[in-house]
Amino acid sequence: LYTSGSTGKPKGVILSHRNIVAGAQSVASYLKIGAHDKLLAVLPLSFDYGFNQLTSAFLVGAQVVLMDYLLPRDVIKAVAKHQITGLAAVPPLWKQLATLDWPEEATKNLRYITNSGGHMPASIVSGLQSALPNTAVYLMYGLTEAFRSTYLAPDEISQRPGSIGKAIPNAEVMVVRPDGTECDVDEPGELVHRGPLVAMGYWNDTEKTAERFKP
């Protein structure tokens, strides 16, 4: 899979079967995805966040509706038509969806929504919470190199605005000093992620791999 290129040229990230399965298990676990769920997949499958909609659903026997939408309003119509219970999107799409009307047909089955791929402004979060009062909002943080690192649980949003939350299952997340030792409380440092979600390195680039992937 390829990185977004937000910090330079897109880089190919090598994934093992174990990486993909561990990611599916982790997300299905904390989002409580089960065979009763029906997900609407609107994100590109070349994007790890988009591809995971398939893998998490397939792992537990849930249904997935694939959609190549033209207008944001079409997404809401599809949620209503297919009685969708889970929807994942990125901030630019959520910004548009937060300003639209959500009819009861679209909201009555929607159990959760998720955000990743960038920071979601608090104003958009509150707009979605108002439009979807019975839907759990999960804010998530991660990089293609490690799939996903943390999530902020729905009941923590008001208590911890701006927080990236806690480590997802199958991930260990720490803040460390340059020498690799863990920082104290409130001590700034480098955020590191360890565990089976970390990719195998960059495609045909041992130099970049050595920079980012450490023992």
mmCIF file of the C-alpha atoms, coordinates in Angstrom:
data_MODEL
# 
_entry.id   MODEL 
# 
loop_
_atom_site.group_PDB 
_atom_site.id 
_atom_site.type_symbol 
_atom_site.label_atom_id 
_atom_site.label_alt_id 
_atom_site.label_comp_id 
_atom_site.label_asym_id 
_atom_site.label_entity_id 
_atom_site.label_seq_id 
_atom_site.pdbx_PDB_ins_code 
_atom_site.Cartn_x 
_atom_site.Cartn_y 
_atom_site.Cartn_z 
_atom_site.occupancy 
_atom_site.B_iso_or_equiv 
_atom_site.pdbx_formal_charge 
_atom_site.auth_seq_id 
_atom_site.auth_comp_id 
_atom_site.auth_asym_id 
_atom_site.auth_atom_id 
_atom_site.pdbx_PDB_model_num 
ATOM 1   C CA . LEU A 1 1   ? 0.000   0.000   0.000  1.00 0.00 ? 1   LEU A CA 1 
ATOM 2   C CA . TYR A 1 2   ? 1.145   3.575   -0.555 1.00 0.00 ? 2   TYR A CA 1 
ATOM 3   C CA . THR A 1 3   ? 1.405   6.483   1.873  1.00 0.00 ? 3   THR A CA 1 
ATOM 4   C CA . SER A 1 4   ? -0.556  9.649   1.122  1.00 0.00 ? 4   SER A CA 1 
ATOM 5   C CA . GLY A 1 5   ? 2.595   11.622  0.303  1.00 0.00 ? 5   GLY A CA 1 
ATOM 6   C CA . SER A 1 6   ? 1.707   14.377  2.779  1.00 0.00 ? 6   SER A CA 1 
ATOM 7   C CA . THR A 1 7   ? 5.332   14.460  4.025  1.00 0.00 ? 7   THR A CA 1 
ATOM 8   C CA . GLY A 1 8   ? 6.967   14.056  0.617  1.00 0.00 ? 8   GLY A CA 1 
ATOM 9   C CA . LYS A 1 9   ? 6.652   11.615  -2.269 1.00 0.00 ? 9   LYS A CA 1 
ATOM 10  C CA . PRO A 1 10  ? 4.288   8.651   -1.645 1.00 0.00 ? 10  PRO A CA 1 
ATOM 11  C CA . LYS A 1 11  ? 6.206   5.596   -0.443 1.00 0.00 ? 11  LYS A CA 1 
ATOM 12  C CA . GLY A 1 12  ? 5.317   1.938   -0.948 1.00 0.00 ? 12  GLY A CA 1 
ATOM 13  C CA . VAL A 1 13  ? 4.781   0.179   2.386  1.00 0.00 ? 13  VAL A CA 1 
ATOM 14  C CA . ILE A 1 14  ? 5.319   -3.609  2.501  1.00 0.00 ? 14  ILE A CA 1 
ATOM 15  C CA . LEU A 1 15  ? 2.652   -5.507  4.455  1.00 0.00 ? 15  LEU A CA 1 
ATOM 16  C CA . SER A 1 16  ? 2.604   -9.118  5.566  1.00 0.00 ? 16  SER A CA 1 
ATOM 17  C CA . HIS A 1 17  ? -0.527  -11.261 5.785  1.00 0.00 ? 17  HIS A CA 1 
ATOM 18  C CA . ARG A 1 18  ? -0.044  -11.041 9.560  1.00 0.00 ? 18  ARG A CA 1 
ATOM 19  C CA . ASN A 1 19  ? -0.167  -7.211  9.411  1.00 0.00 ? 19  ASN A CA 1 
ATOM 20  C CA . ILE A 1 20  ? -3.485  -7.272  7.556  1.00 0.00 ? 20  ILE A CA 1 
ATOM 21  C CA . VAL A 1 21  ? -5.119  -9.918  9.740  1.00 0.00 ? 21  VAL A CA 1 
ATOM 22  C CA . ALA A 1 22  ? -3.934  -8.274  12.981 1.00 0.00 ? 22  ALA A CA 1 
ATOM 23  C CA . GLY A 1 23  ? -5.363  -4.948  11.774 1.00 0.00 ? 23  GLY A CA 1 
ATOM 24  C CA . ALA A 1 24  ? -8.718  -6.546  10.978 1.00 0.00 ? 24  ALA A CA 1 
ATOM 25  C CA . GLN A 1 25  ? -8.834  -8.250  14.389 1.00 0.00 ? 25  GLN A CA 1 
ATOM 26  C CA . SER A 1 26  ? -7.933  -5.041  16.199 1.00 0.00 ? 26  SER A CA 1 
ATOM 27  C CA . VAL A 1 27  ? -10.511 -2.810  14.499 1.00 0.00 ? 27  VAL A CA 1 
ATOM 28  C CA . ALA A 1 28  ? -13.303 -5.396  14.661 1.00 0.00 ? 28  ALA A CA 1 
ATOM 29  C CA . SER A 1 29  ? -12.546 -5.690  18.386 1.00 0.00 ? 29  SER A CA 1 
ATOM 30  C CA . TYR A 1 30  ? -12.731 -2.055  19.508 1.00 0.00 ? 30  TYR A CA 1 
ATOM 31  C CA . LEU A 1 31  ? -15.552 -1.101  17.101 1.00 0.00 ? 31  LEU A CA 1 
ATOM 32  C CA . LYS A 1 32  ? -17.421 -4.260  18.188 1.00 0.00 ? 32  LYS A CA 1 
ATOM 33  C CA . ILE A 1 33  ? -18.105 -5.228  14.564 1.00 0.00 ? 33  ILE A CA 1 
ATOM 34  C CA . GLY A 1 34  ? -20.125 -8.434  14.287 1.00 0.00 ? 34  GLY A CA 1 
ATOM 35  C CA . ALA A 1 35  ? -22.016 -10.517 11.734 1.00 0.00 ? 35  ALA A CA 1 
ATOM 36  C CA . HIS A 1 36  ? -25.064 -8.280  12.286 1.00 0.00 ? 36  HIS A CA 1 
ATOM 37  C CA . ASP A 1 37  ? -23.253 -5.194  10.927 1.00 0.00 ? 37  ASP A CA 1 
ATOM 38  C CA . LYS A 1 38  ? -23.453 -3.704  7.455  1.00 0.00 ? 38  LYS A CA 1 
ATOM 39  C CA . LEU A 1 39  ? -20.652 -1.283  6.493  1.00 0.00 ? 39  LEU A CA 1 
ATOM 40  C CA . LEU A 1 40  ? -20.711 1.298   3.696  1.00 0.00 ? 40  LEU A CA 1 
ATOM 41  C CA . ALA A 1 41  ? -17.272 1.392   2.025  1.00 0.00 ? 41  ALA A CA 1 
ATOM 42  C CA . VAL A 1 42  ? -16.799 4.820   0.413  1.00 0.00 ? 42  VAL A CA 1 
ATOM 43  C CA . LEU A 1 43  ? -13.003 5.086   0.747  1.00 0.00 ? 43  LEU A CA 1 
ATOM 44  C CA . PRO A 1 44  ? -10.541 3.884   -1.932 1.00 0.00 ? 44  PRO A CA 1 
ATOM 45  C CA . LEU A 1 45  ? -9.444  0.282   -1.382 1.00 0.00 ? 45  LEU A CA 1 
ATOM 46  C CA . SER A 1 46  ? -5.864  1.373   -2.181 1.00 0.00 ? 46  SER A CA 1 
ATOM 47  C CA . PHE A 1 47  ? -5.981  3.294   1.134  1.00 0.00 ? 47  PHE A CA 1 
ATOM 48  C CA . ASP A 1 48  ? -5.268  1.150   4.228  1.00 0.00 ? 48  ASP A CA 1 
ATOM 49  C CA . TYR A 1 49  ? -8.245  2.682   6.051  1.00 0.00 ? 49  TYR A CA 1 
ATOM 50  C CA . GLY A 1 50  ? -10.477 1.875   3.066  1.00 0.00 ? 50  GLY A CA 1 
ATOM 51  C CA . PHE A 1 51  ? -9.155  -1.657  2.574  1.00 0.00 ? 51  PHE A CA 1 
ATOM 52  C CA . ASN A 1 52  ? -9.685  -2.377  6.268  1.00 0.00 ? 52  ASN A CA 1 
ATOM 53  C CA . GLN A 1 53  ? -13.442 -1.905  5.814  1.00 0.00 ? 53  GLN A CA 1 
ATOM 54  C CA . LEU A 1 54  ? -13.362 -5.132  3.824  1.00 0.00 ? 54  LEU A CA 1 
ATOM 55  C CA . THR A 1 55  ? -10.937 -7.105  5.985  1.00 0.00 ? 55  THR A CA 1 
ATOM 56  C CA . SER A 1 56  ? -12.617 -6.263  9.318  1.00 0.00 ? 56  SER A CA 1 
ATOM 57  C CA . ALA A 1 57  ? -16.046 -7.147  7.930  1.00 0.00 ? 57  ALA A CA 1 
ATOM 58  C CA . PHE A 1 58  ? -14.890 -10.367 6.281  1.00 0.00 ? 58  PHE A CA 1 
ATOM 59  C CA . LEU A 1 59  ? -13.173 -11.472 9.506  1.00 0.00 ? 59  LEU A CA 1 
ATOM 60  C CA . VAL A 1 60  ? -16.481 -11.489 11.427 1.00 0.00 ? 60  VAL A CA 1 
ATOM 61  C CA . GLY A 1 61  ? -18.911 -12.242 8.602  1.00 0.00 ? 61  GLY A CA 1 
ATOM 62  C CA . ALA A 1 62  ? -20.395 -8.738  8.344  1.00 0.00 ? 62  ALA A CA 1 
ATOM 63  C CA . GLN A 1 63  ? -21.740 -7.273  5.094  1.00 0.00 ? 63  GLN A CA 1 
ATOM 64  C CA . VAL A 1 64  ? -20.077 -4.521  3.049  1.00 0.00 ? 64  VAL A CA 1 
ATOM 65  C CA . VAL A 1 65  ? -21.728 -2.238  0.499  1.00 0.00 ? 65  VAL A CA 1 
ATOM 66  C CA . LEU A 1 66  ? -19.181 -0.818  -1.968 1.00 0.00 ? 66  LEU A CA 1 
ATOM 67  C CA . MET A 1 67  ? -19.866 2.729   -3.137 1.00 0.00 ? 67  MET A CA 1 
ATOM 68  C CA . ASP A 1 68  ? -18.154 5.093   -5.570 1.00 0.00 ? 68  ASP A CA 1 
ATOM 69  C CA . TYR A 1 69  ? -20.099 8.243   -4.680 1.00 0.00 ? 69  TYR A CA 1 
ATOM 70  C CA . LEU A 1 70  ? -20.380 11.474  -6.652 1.00 0.00 ? 70  LEU A CA 1 
ATOM 71  C CA . LEU A 1 71  ? -21.993 13.794  -4.091 1.00 0.00 ? 71  LEU A CA 1 
ATOM 72  C CA . PRO A 1 72  ? -21.894 13.670  -0.258 1.00 0.00 ? 72  PRO A CA 1 
ATOM 73  C CA . ARG A 1 73  ? -25.696 13.570  -0.195 1.00 0.00 ? 73  ARG A CA 1 
ATOM 74  C CA . ASP A 1 74  ? -25.501 10.264  -2.084 1.00 0.00 ? 74  ASP A CA 1 
ATOM 75  C CA . VAL A 1 75  ? -23.626 8.772   0.890  1.00 0.00 ? 75  VAL A CA 1 
ATOM 76  C CA . ILE A 1 76  ? -26.490 9.637   3.252  1.00 0.00 ? 76  ILE A CA 1 
ATOM 77  C CA . LYS A 1 77  ? -29.016 8.179   0.807  1.00 0.00 ? 77  LYS A CA 1 
ATOM 78  C CA . ALA A 1 78  ? -27.002 4.944   0.648  1.00 0.00 ? 78  ALA A CA 1 
ATOM 79  C CA . VAL A 1 79  ? -26.823 4.754   4.469  1.00 0.00 ? 79  VAL A CA 1 
ATOM 80  C CA . ALA A 1 80  ? -30.624 4.936   4.559  1.00 0.00 ? 80  ALA A CA 1 
ATOM 81  C CA . LYS A 1 81  ? -31.251 2.600   1.608  1.00 0.00 ? 81  LYS A CA 1 
ATOM 82  C CA . HIS A 1 82  ? -28.967 -0.206  2.811  1.00 0.00 ? 82  HIS A CA 1 
ATOM 83  C CA . GLN A 1 83  ? -29.622 0.256   6.562  1.00 0.00 ? 83  GLN A CA 1 
ATOM 84  C CA . ILE A 1 84  ? -25.909 0.818   7.200  1.00 0.00 ? 84  ILE A CA 1 
ATOM 85  C CA . THR A 1 85  ? -24.604 0.356   10.751 1.00 0.00 ? 85  THR A CA 1 
ATOM 86  C CA . GLY A 1 86  ? -20.985 1.535   10.291 1.00 0.00 ? 86  GLY A CA 1 
ATOM 87  C CA . LEU A 1 87  ? -19.451 4.327   8.199  1.00 0.00 ? 87  LEU A CA 1 
ATOM 88  C CA . ALA A 1 88  ? -15.777 5.335   7.883  1.00 0.00 ? 88  ALA A CA 1 
ATOM 89  C CA . ALA A 1 89  ? -14.651 8.585   6.248  1.00 0.00 ? 89  ALA A CA 1 
ATOM 90  C CA . VAL A 1 90  ? -11.914 11.242  6.242  1.00 0.00 ? 90  VAL A CA 1 
ATOM 91  C CA . PRO A 1 91  ? -12.160 14.877  7.455  1.00 0.00 ? 91  PRO A CA 1 
ATOM 92  C CA . PRO A 1 92  ? -12.978 16.518  4.067  1.00 0.00 ? 92  PRO A CA 1 
ATOM 93  C CA . LEU A 1 93  ? -15.982 14.208  3.609  1.00 0.00 ? 93  LEU A CA 1 
ATOM 94  C CA . TRP A 1 94  ? -17.120 14.526  7.229  1.00 0.00 ? 94  TRP A CA 1 
ATOM 95  C CA . LYS A 1 95  ? -16.994 18.305  6.878  1.00 0.00 ? 95  LYS A CA 1 
ATOM 96  C CA . GLN A 1 96  ? -19.515 18.066  4.036  1.00 0.00 ? 96  GLN A CA 1 
ATOM 97  C CA . LEU A 1 97  ? -21.676 15.420  5.693  1.00 0.00 ? 97  LEU A CA 1 
ATOM 98  C CA . ALA A 1 98  ? -21.900 17.408  8.950  1.00 0.00 ? 98  ALA A CA 1 
ATOM 99  C CA . THR A 1 99  ? -23.709 20.263  7.181  1.00 0.00 ? 99  THR A CA 1 
ATOM 100 C CA . LEU A 1 100 ? -26.364 18.083  5.528  1.00 0.00 ? 100 LEU A CA 1 
ATOM 101 C CA . ASP A 1 101 ? -29.688 16.833  6.840  1.00 0.00 ? 101 ASP A CA 1 
ATOM 102 C CA . TRP A 1 102 ? -29.705 13.231  8.029  1.00 0.00 ? 102 TRP A CA 1 
ATOM 103 C CA . PRO A 1 103 ? -33.212 11.752  7.746  1.00 0.00 ? 103 PRO A CA 1 
ATOM 104 C CA . GLU A 1 104 ? -34.390 9.257   10.344 1.00 0.00 ? 104 GLU A CA 1 
ATOM 105 C CA . GLU A 1 105 ? -34.061 6.439   7.779  1.00 0.00 ? 105 GLU A CA 1 
ATOM 106 C CA . ALA A 1 106 ? -30.306 7.118   7.714  1.00 0.00 ? 106 ALA A CA 1 
ATOM 107 C CA . THR A 1 107 ? -29.772 7.551   11.453 1.00 0.00 ? 107 THR A CA 1 
ATOM 108 C CA . LYS A 1 108 ? -31.894 4.786   12.955 1.00 0.00 ? 108 LYS A CA 1 
ATOM 109 C CA . ASN A 1 109 ? -29.461 1.951   12.148 1.00 0.00 ? 109 ASN A CA 1 
ATOM 110 C CA . LEU A 1 110 ? -26.130 3.821   12.120 1.00 0.00 ? 110 LEU A CA 1 
ATOM 111 C CA . ARG A 1 111 ? -24.362 2.414   15.184 1.00 0.00 ? 111 ARG A CA 1 
ATOM 112 C CA . TYR A 1 112 ? -20.958 4.097   14.741 1.00 0.00 ? 112 TYR A CA 1 
ATOM 113 C CA . ILE A 1 113 ? -18.899 6.389   12.511 1.00 0.00 ? 113 ILE A CA 1 
ATOM 114 C CA . THR A 1 114 ? -15.095 6.649   12.393 1.00 0.00 ? 114 THR A CA 1 
ATOM 115 C CA . ASN A 1 115 ? -12.529 9.237   11.333 1.00 0.00 ? 115 ASN A CA 1 
ATOM 116 C CA . SER A 1 116 ? -8.893  8.763   10.345 1.00 0.00 ? 116 SER A CA 1 
ATOM 117 C CA . GLY A 1 117 ? -6.557  10.143  7.699  1.00 0.00 ? 117 GLY A CA 1 
ATOM 118 C CA . GLY A 1 118 ? -6.248  13.536  9.401  1.00 0.00 ? 118 GLY A CA 1 
ATOM 119 C CA . HIS A 1 119 ? -7.348  15.590  12.399 1.00 0.00 ? 119 HIS A CA 1 
ATOM 120 C CA . MET A 1 120 ? -11.081 16.216  12.721 1.00 0.00 ? 120 MET A CA 1 
ATOM 121 C CA . PRO A 1 121 ? -11.830 19.786  13.939 1.00 0.00 ? 121 PRO A CA 1 
ATOM 122 C CA . ALA A 1 122 ? -13.977 19.982  17.090 1.00 0.00 ? 122 ALA A CA 1 
ATOM 123 C CA . SER A 1 123 ? -16.662 21.973  15.259 1.00 0.00 ? 123 SER A CA 1 
ATOM 124 C CA . ILE A 1 124 ? -17.184 19.113  12.788 1.00 0.00 ? 124 ILE A CA 1 
ATOM 125 C CA . VAL A 1 125 ? -17.269 16.543  15.586 1.00 0.00 ? 125 VAL A CA 1 
ATOM 126 C CA . SER A 1 126 ? -19.961 18.499  17.436 1.00 0.00 ? 126 SER A CA 1 
ATOM 127 C CA . GLY A 1 127 ? -21.910 18.963  14.191 1.00 0.00 ? 127 GLY A CA 1 
ATOM 128 C CA . LEU A 1 128 ? -21.917 15.219  13.607 1.00 0.00 ? 128 LEU A CA 1 
ATOM 129 C CA . GLN A 1 129 ? -22.861 14.522  17.216 1.00 0.00 ? 129 GLN A CA 1 
ATOM 130 C CA . SER A 1 130 ? -25.847 16.854  16.820 1.00 0.00 ? 130 SER A CA 1 
ATOM 131 C CA . ALA A 1 131 ? -26.901 15.286  13.522 1.00 0.00 ? 131 ALA A CA 1 
ATOM 132 C CA . LEU A 1 132 ? -26.351 11.734  14.814 1.00 0.00 ? 132 LEU A CA 1 
ATOM 133 C CA . PRO A 1 133 ? -27.240 11.763  18.537 1.00 0.00 ? 133 PRO A CA 1 
ATOM 134 C CA . ASN A 1 134 ? -27.545 7.964   18.760 1.00 0.00 ? 134 ASN A CA 1 
ATOM 135 C CA . THR A 1 135 ? -24.358 7.180   16.798 1.00 0.00 ? 135 THR A CA 1 
ATOM 136 C CA . ALA A 1 136 ? -20.977 6.548   18.470 1.00 0.00 ? 136 ALA A CA 1 
ATOM 137 C CA . VAL A 1 137 ? -18.134 8.704   17.065 1.00 0.00 ? 137 VAL A CA 1 
ATOM 138 C CA . TYR A 1 138 ? -14.648 7.133   17.041 1.00 0.00 ? 138 TYR A CA 1 
ATOM 139 C CA . LEU A 1 139 ? -11.665 9.398   16.307 1.00 0.00 ? 139 LEU A CA 1 
ATOM 140 C CA . MET A 1 140 ? -8.541  7.493   15.243 1.00 0.00 ? 140 MET A CA 1 
ATOM 141 C CA . TYR A 1 141 ? -4.879  8.225   14.566 1.00 0.00 ? 141 TYR A CA 1 
ATOM 142 C CA . GLY A 1 142 ? -2.282  6.296   12.600 1.00 0.00 ? 142 GLY A CA 1 
ATOM 143 C CA . LEU A 1 143 ? 0.164   6.115   9.705  1.00 0.00 ? 143 LEU A CA 1 
ATOM 144 C CA . THR A 1 144 ? 0.257   3.679   6.779  1.00 0.00 ? 144 THR A CA 1 
ATOM 145 C CA . GLU A 1 145 ? 3.577   2.387   8.176  1.00 0.00 ? 145 GLU A CA 1 
ATOM 146 C CA . ALA A 1 146 ? 1.807   1.039   11.279 1.00 0.00 ? 146 ALA A CA 1 
ATOM 147 C CA . PHE A 1 147 ? -1.805  0.948   9.996  1.00 0.00 ? 147 PHE A CA 1 
ATOM 148 C CA . ARG A 1 148 ? -3.456  2.536   13.031 1.00 0.00 ? 148 ARG A CA 1 
ATOM 149 C CA . SER A 1 149 ? -2.060  3.411   16.426 1.00 0.00 ? 149 SER A CA 1 
ATOM 150 C CA . THR A 1 150 ? -4.704  4.938   18.681 1.00 0.00 ? 150 THR A CA 1 
ATOM 151 C CA . TYR A 1 151 ? -8.397  5.696   19.040 1.00 0.00 ? 151 TYR A CA 1 
ATOM 152 C CA . LEU A 1 152 ? -10.378 8.085   21.210 1.00 0.00 ? 152 LEU A CA 1 
ATOM 153 C CA . ALA A 1 153 ? -13.473 6.356   22.573 1.00 0.00 ? 153 ALA A CA 1 
ATOM 154 C CA . PRO A 1 154 ? -16.818 8.153   22.006 1.00 0.00 ? 154 PRO A CA 1 
ATOM 155 C CA . ASP A 1 155 ? -17.362 8.822   25.719 1.00 0.00 ? 155 ASP A CA 1 
ATOM 156 C CA . GLU A 1 156 ? -13.925 10.493  26.009 1.00 0.00 ? 156 GLU A CA 1 
ATOM 157 C CA . ILE A 1 157 ? -14.404 13.150  23.305 1.00 0.00 ? 157 ILE A CA 1 
ATOM 158 C CA . SER A 1 158 ? -15.860 15.845  25.559 1.00 0.00 ? 158 SER A CA 1 
ATOM 159 C CA . GLN A 1 159 ? -13.404 15.094  28.400 1.00 0.00 ? 159 GLN A CA 1 
ATOM 160 C CA . ARG A 1 160 ? -10.261 15.019  26.236 1.00 0.00 ? 160 ARG A CA 1 
ATOM 161 C CA . PRO A 1 161 ? -10.666 17.384  23.273 1.00 0.00 ? 161 PRO A CA 1 
ATOM 162 C CA . GLY A 1 162 ? -7.706  17.179  20.905 1.00 0.00 ? 162 GLY A CA 1 
ATOM 163 C CA . SER A 1 163 ? -6.487  13.861  22.351 1.00 0.00 ? 163 SER A CA 1 
ATOM 164 C CA . ILE A 1 164 ? -5.438  10.989  20.064 1.00 0.00 ? 164 ILE A CA 1 
ATOM 165 C CA . GLY A 1 165 ? -6.724  8.568   22.705 1.00 0.00 ? 165 GLY A CA 1 
ATOM 166 C CA . LYS A 1 166 ? -5.180  5.253   23.707 1.00 0.00 ? 166 LYS A CA 1 
ATOM 167 C CA . ALA A 1 167 ? -3.451  2.409   21.888 1.00 0.00 ? 167 ALA A CA 1 
ATOM 168 C CA . ILE A 1 168 ? -5.706  0.142   19.854 1.00 0.00 ? 168 ILE A CA 1 
ATOM 169 C CA . PRO A 1 169 ? -5.633  -3.624  20.538 1.00 0.00 ? 169 PRO A CA 1 
ATOM 170 C CA . ASN A 1 170 ? -2.440  -5.282  19.191 1.00 0.00 ? 170 ASN A CA 1 
ATOM 171 C CA . ALA A 1 171 ? -0.495  -2.002  19.496 1.00 0.00 ? 171 ALA A CA 1 
ATOM 172 C CA . GLU A 1 172 ? 1.899   -0.603  22.088 1.00 0.00 ? 172 GLU A CA 1 
ATOM 173 C CA . VAL A 1 173 ? 2.293   3.183   21.892 1.00 0.00 ? 173 VAL A CA 1 
ATOM 174 C CA . MET A 1 174 ? 4.935   5.133   23.845 1.00 0.00 ? 174 MET A CA 1 
ATOM 175 C CA . VAL A 1 175 ? 6.540   8.573   23.994 1.00 0.00 ? 175 VAL A CA 1 
ATOM 176 C CA . VAL A 1 176 ? 10.326  8.235   24.167 1.00 0.00 ? 176 VAL A CA 1 
ATOM 177 C CA . ARG A 1 177 ? 13.496  10.312  24.497 1.00 0.00 ? 177 ARG A CA 1 
ATOM 178 C CA . PRO A 1 178 ? 16.260  10.287  21.842 1.00 0.00 ? 178 PRO A CA 1 
ATOM 179 C CA . ASP A 1 179 ? 17.982  7.445   23.749 1.00 0.00 ? 179 ASP A CA 1 
ATOM 180 C CA . GLY A 1 180 ? 14.829  5.291   23.549 1.00 0.00 ? 180 GLY A CA 1 
ATOM 181 C CA . THR A 1 181 ? 13.829  5.514   27.218 1.00 0.00 ? 181 THR A CA 1 
ATOM 182 C CA . GLU A 1 182 ? 10.215  6.370   28.046 1.00 0.00 ? 182 GLU A CA 1 
ATOM 183 C CA . CYS A 1 183 ? 9.375   9.994   28.814 1.00 0.00 ? 183 CYS A CA 1 
ATOM 184 C CA . ASP A 1 184 ? 7.851   11.086  32.106 1.00 0.00 ? 184 ASP A CA 1 
ATOM 185 C CA . VAL A 1 185 ? 4.323   12.501  32.360 1.00 0.00 ? 185 VAL A CA 1 
ATOM 186 C CA . ASP A 1 186 ? 4.092   15.841  30.448 1.00 0.00 ? 186 ASP A CA 1 
ATOM 187 C CA . GLU A 1 187 ? 7.625   15.419  29.052 1.00 0.00 ? 187 GLU A CA 1 
ATOM 188 C CA . PRO A 1 188 ? 7.678   15.947  25.255 1.00 0.00 ? 188 PRO A CA 1 
ATOM 189 C CA . GLY A 1 189 ? 9.258   13.253  23.104 1.00 0.00 ? 189 GLY A CA 1 
ATOM 190 C CA . GLU A 1 190 ? 8.851   11.096  20.008 1.00 0.00 ? 190 GLU A CA 1 
ATOM 191 C CA . LEU A 1 191 ? 5.699   8.997   19.544 1.00 0.00 ? 191 LEU A CA 1 
ATOM 192 C CA . VAL A 1 192 ? 6.571   5.386   18.719 1.00 0.00 ? 192 VAL A CA 1 
ATOM 193 C CA . HIS A 1 193 ? 4.424   2.355   17.915 1.00 0.00 ? 193 HIS A CA 1 
ATOM 194 C CA . ARG A 1 194 ? 5.477   -1.259  18.464 1.00 0.00 ? 194 ARG A CA 1 
ATOM 195 C CA . GLY A 1 195 ? 3.705   -4.519  17.652 1.00 0.00 ? 195 GLY A CA 1 
ATOM 196 C CA . PRO A 1 196 ? 2.266   -6.736  14.876 1.00 0.00 ? 196 PRO A CA 1 
ATOM 197 C CA . LEU A 1 197 ? 0.613   -3.808  13.077 1.00 0.00 ? 197 LEU A CA 1 
ATOM 198 C CA . VAL A 1 198 ? 3.985   -2.264  12.155 1.00 0.00 ? 198 VAL A CA 1 
ATOM 199 C CA . ALA A 1 199 ? 4.736   -2.878  8.468  1.00 0.00 ? 199 ALA A CA 1 
ATOM 200 C CA . MET A 1 200 ? 7.810   -4.659  7.128  1.00 0.00 ? 200 MET A CA 1 
ATOM 201 C CA . GLY A 1 201 ? 9.420   -1.501  5.721  1.00 0.00 ? 201 GLY A CA 1 
ATOM 202 C CA . TYR A 1 202 ? 9.462   0.568   2.520  1.00 0.00 ? 202 TYR A CA 1 
ATOM 203 C CA . TRP A 1 203 ? 9.405   -1.077  -0.892 1.00 0.00 ? 203 TRP A CA 1 
ATOM 204 C CA . ASN A 1 204 ? 12.907  -1.128  -2.440 1.00 0.00 ? 204 ASN A CA 1 
ATOM 205 C CA . ASP A 1 205 ? 14.209  1.513   -0.017 1.00 0.00 ? 205 ASP A CA 1 
ATOM 206 C CA . THR A 1 206 ? 16.458  0.126   2.707  1.00 0.00 ? 206 THR A CA 1 
ATOM 207 C CA . GLU A 1 207 ? 17.762  3.599   3.593  1.00 0.00 ? 207 GLU A CA 1 
ATOM 208 C CA . LYS A 1 208 ? 14.321  5.063   4.384  1.00 0.00 ? 208 LYS A CA 1 
ATOM 209 C CA . THR A 1 209 ? 13.349  1.840   6.139  1.00 0.00 ? 209 THR A CA 1 
ATOM 210 C CA . ALA A 1 210 ? 16.353  2.115   8.452  1.00 0.00 ? 210 ALA A CA 1 
ATOM 211 C CA . GLU A 1 211 ? 15.364  5.717   9.322  1.00 0.00 ? 211 GLU A CA 1 
ATOM 212 C CA . ARG A 1 212 ? 11.779  4.946   10.368 1.00 0.00 ? 212 ARG A CA 1 
ATOM 213 C CA . PHE A 1 213 ? 11.766  1.284   11.422 1.00 0.00 ? 213 PHE A CA 1 
ATOM 214 C CA . LYS A 1 214 ? 13.910  0.628   14.490 1.00 0.00 ? 214 LYS A CA 1 
ATOM 215 C CA . PRO A 1 215 ? 14.584  -2.551  16.524 1.00 0.00 ? 215 PRO A CA 1 
# 
